[in-house]
């Protein structure tokens, strides 16, 4: 009985390992997938996870991540609190 259970357990574990080895860990995102993932992220941790996700940059070789596709917003003087004039003084 023990031999049958051990053999069955080994077969199940072997099948699980083979499935995990043959499956891709992360699907490669395109620009729209990265934007959707950023829109779904709710915390800084979620955004950091998306930043490190594989990204298929068109025509480029090497390893790229979604962090490269993130839209950069230009800062205005009002985004920097030290650049704001004191109230009532211009």
Order of alpha helices (4+ residues) and beta strands (2+ residues): alpha-alpha-alpha
